Amino acid sequence: MSEPPEAAGTAEKETDLRSWRGVALRDVDELSDETTVRLRRRSRRLLGILLRPHRRTLWVALVLLLLQNAAAMSGPYLVKVGIDRGIPPLDTHGDATVLTVVTVAFVAAAVVEYLTKRAFLVASGRVGQAVLYDLRTRVYDHFQRLSPAFHERYTSGRVISRLTSDVDALGELLDGGVDDLVLAALSVGSVGVILLFLDLPMGLVTLLSFPLLLLLSRWFRRSSAVAYRRTRETVALVIVHFVESLGGIRAVQAFRREPRNQAIFEALNDDYRLANERAFKLIAIFAPGIKLIGNVTLAVVLLFGSYRVLGGHAEVGVLAAFLLYLRRFFDPMQDLSMFYNSLQSATAALEKLSAVLEETPTVTEPAEPVSLPQPVGRIDLDGVRFGYRDAVVLPELDLHVPAGQTVALVGATGAGKTTIARLVARFYDPQDGVVRLDGVDLRHLGEADLRRGVVMVTQENFLFSDTVAENIRFGRPDATDADVAQAARAIGALEFIEALPDGFDTQVGKRGGRLSSGQRQLLAFARAFLGDPAVLILDEATSSLDIPSERLVQRALRTILRDRTALIIAHRLSTVEIADRVLVLDRGRIVEDGTPADLVRDGGGYAGLHQAWADSLV
């Protein structure tokens, strides 16, 4: 008996949710102690790297905090002096001089506290913003340098989450919590010493609360670390789903996917809400717990201290100062619990950011790059083996392309055409064998020389939200307006560009949305032409063009490809016809190799493709 539609829909939705959640949330809950320690060490190492350039300012800030803490700690002691030496018993006269000196000292301490706090906030604010600037720059630069293999598995939503919510979490701590956190820690430490100095018996009574405080703090630290790590994961999933849904909004609306996407988003959003609720529940236990321990300790000390005063073992001023210091001991503990929210959130964010920054590109820059200032375009693949994960695409390929030759790669989907193009462009390195440009192993070639020597134009070339001119100038920022116009003229794009409202200054919109697919591809060709590479790779670069645009590009290609090595991947044989040489691939092996005319005459696989194409034109 089949299940009802509602049940099937529910099961399908749960499958979607599991695929979105993955194992990330489960892994957060199941982190071992060893893994947790490793994550903390990694995040601390990153924080140390970010703070190292500001060590001098940090030392100044620490001195300011110490002065501020000393000024704040002097208040209760001045109260003690004023009571014990300035306020006399009922049968004697007081000492006005002592009270005056205490009052002046109290005001001076308040002024010092104000000035040092102000100076600290300015210094810490400057360091905090510099750290955030450096962190954003490092993450952005690192994301750009990571290989395409990383970006294929690391979604754009997670990239945005790292650069926005995670950096913001650290920013909240640096901007609003560092001074209070450090000052609270200083206050707790200094007050503990002062209490023992003021009255040892009352100090020892106070110490009885420490085991409870330590147990509560340790429980909160361990529990909140998991809770806040979970909030970082859940908010990342929310951002991922949001970005990908809007990025594919046309497909979403075309397939009426809105209800399902809404259900997934609501579930992910609910996960985020529950994660935050869990974190706040921990605070709801920790903060009142600190308050309860503090009040009970205060009551016990008040009772014990009163007996000592009545028995003549302590002065009234000592008891008053002791109670004031106790307030300054437990109030910062509560502050620490509130700021621990920001601290744990920032720590979890640092773990994510440090993980990204420790990702190493699979395609690395050589330590001592070989210079190739004027490449001519000879390509050699010797014994190249390559595959994605466990699937081998190129078992062992040998291919040699002389400089200036135009080679077309044809074959069924998955035959290895695009893989060859990616290896020549060095988006990937071969697992075995070597790929050379002008006799130089690509792994030994400098990044600048490689990108100047090899340019790849794909089916869906990305246009940035800028003007037509800037999109053409993308690969050569120093190109003049005349150079840009010449590239557009050579590719055959000048006519449609001049017909735009603002010509070369026309904004193309998001991803070039104001232009047709054919116009976008023509701009991509103009961009490649302006870059003037020795090797040009066209990966299905004409597949999105209509017939008139394709004919226009065909004429331009003959000019662009002259005296230049080219690899053309195309299913449209009209593009293949301009090639000097055609390679037919099957399962990563070259099964036919020759000129287009020779292969048609030989009657092999290419001849069949050519006949099918010719029949489609009738």
Sequence and secondary structure as in RCSB ss.txt:
>XXXX:A:sequence
MSEPPEAAGTAEKETDLRSWRGVALRDVDELSDETTVRLRRRSRRLLGILLRPHRRTLWVALVLLLLQNAAAMSG
PYLVKVGIDRGIPPLDTHGDATVLTVVTVAFVAAAVVEYLTKRAFLVASGRVGQAVLYDLRTRVYDHFQRLSPAF
HERYTSGRVISRLTSDVDALGELLDGGVDDLVLAALSVGSVGVILLFLDLPMGLVTLLSFPLLLLLSRWFRRSSA
VAYRRTRETVALVIVHFVESLGGIRAVQAFRREPRNQAIFEALNDDYRLANERAFKLIAIFAPGIKLIGNVTLAV
VLLFGSYRVLGGHAEVGVLAAFLLYLRRFFDPMQDLSMFYNSLQSATAALEKLSAVLEETPTVTEPAEPVSLPQP
VGRIDLDGVRFGYRDAVVLPELDLHVPAGQTVALVGATGAGKTTIARLVARFYDPQDGVVRLDGVDLRHLGEADL
RRGVVMVTQENFLFSDTVAENIRFGRPDATDADVAQAARAIGALEFIEALPDGFDTQVGKRGGRLSSGQRQLLAF
ARAFLGDPAVLILDEATSSLDIPSERLVQRALRTILRDRTALIIAHRLSTVEIADRVLVLDRGRIVEDGTPADLV
RDGGGYAGLHQAWADSLV
>XXXX:A:secstr
    HHHHHHHHHHHHHHHHHTTHHHHHHT  HHHHHHHHHHHHHHHHHHHGGGHHHHHHHHHHHHHHHHHHHHH
HHHHHHIIIIIS  TTS   HHHHHHHHHHHHHHHHHHHHHHHHHHHHHHHHHHHHHHHHHHHHHHHHHHS HHH
HHHS HHHHHHIIIIIHHHHHHHHHHTHHHHHHHHHHHHHHHHHHHHH HHHHHHHHTTHHHHHHHHHHHHHHHH
HHHHHHHHHHHHHHHHHHHHHHTHHHHHHTT HHHHHHHHHHHHHHHHHHHHHHHHHHHHHHHHHHHHHHHHHHH
HHHHHHHHHHTTSS HHHHHHHHHHHHHHHHHHHHHHHHHHHHHHHHHHHHHHHHHHT   SS   SS B  SS 
   EEEEEEEEEETTEEEEEEEEEEE TT EEEEEESTTSSHHHHHHHHTTSS  SEEEEEETTEEGGGB HHHH
HHHEEEEETT    SSBHHHHHGGG TT  HHHHHHHHHHHT HHHHHTSTTGGG B  GGGTTS HHHHHHHHH
HHHHHH  SEEEEESTTTT  HHHHHHHHHHHHHHTTTSEEEEE S HHHHTT SEEEEEETTEEEEEE HHHHH
HHTSHHHHHHHHHHHHT 
